[in-house]
Amino acid sequence: MLPSRAPGPFDDPSYLFEPWWPGTRTIVFVEDGRVRLQAAELADVLAAFPELAGLAGRVAAPDAILDGVVLVLDRAGRPDPVLLRRRLEDPGEHAGRPAFVADDLLAASGRRLTRLPFCERRERLAALVRAADWCTVSRGYPGEGRTLAIAAADLGFRWLSAHRLDAPYRAGAAGDAWLRVPTAEVAGNGPQPDDERGARVAGFAEPRLPPILAVFRRLPLED
């Protein structure tokens, strides 16, 4: 599913808002204890991220298809777009520590779930994934897009993700089911670049870190 572009931050109780994490969109297939990864940037994702073979042990189902984001963390456990880009450009480069943030569940235990509303898929996803410091389900904030945009922009995030809670999963263009929302309008940071690679890998700048918002620095990669 490919997100549509929203003109600016907004509040709406029918949407779940999340930071747009600085990673590469990845589909995870768990099949009989084995993991297969699919991403647009790489023919063999496990060659670049071999550590993610352990995802099978974090999913409480014999088979499942998860949608989410692969990040690369620095030594402090923070997402590092530079380390990610190095792995994408050279699969033999294994600097940093990969992590996976799941945000949707497309199938589980032999049943396709794409026709279910996002809120139900998300509830099932949260029950299915056993969280670790490198594998978790993304955390969202229903309705409060403008507030999250201000907080996220202050930490260097350029975009939010907004999933409509009642929407099924749509292959291809998402329409209003999934929106990519710029944070700059609320934060007053001016226009941000919107290139195709930026939608997949960037979405993050060197953050300014107000103490009251410091917890966002590692959200959602810790409890």
Buried (B, 14 or more C-beta within 10 A) or exposed (E): BEBBEBEEBBEBEBBBBBBBBBBBBBBBBBEEEEBBBBBEBBEEBBEBBEBBEBBBEBBEBEBBBBBBBBBBBEEEBEBBBEBBBBBBEEBEBBEBBBBBBBBBBBBBEEEEBBEBBBBBBBEBBBEBBEBBEBBBBBBBBBBBBBBBBBBBBBBBBBBBBBBBBEBBBEEEEBBEBBBBBBBBBBBEBEEBEEEEEBBBBBBBBEBEEEEEBEEBBBBBBEE
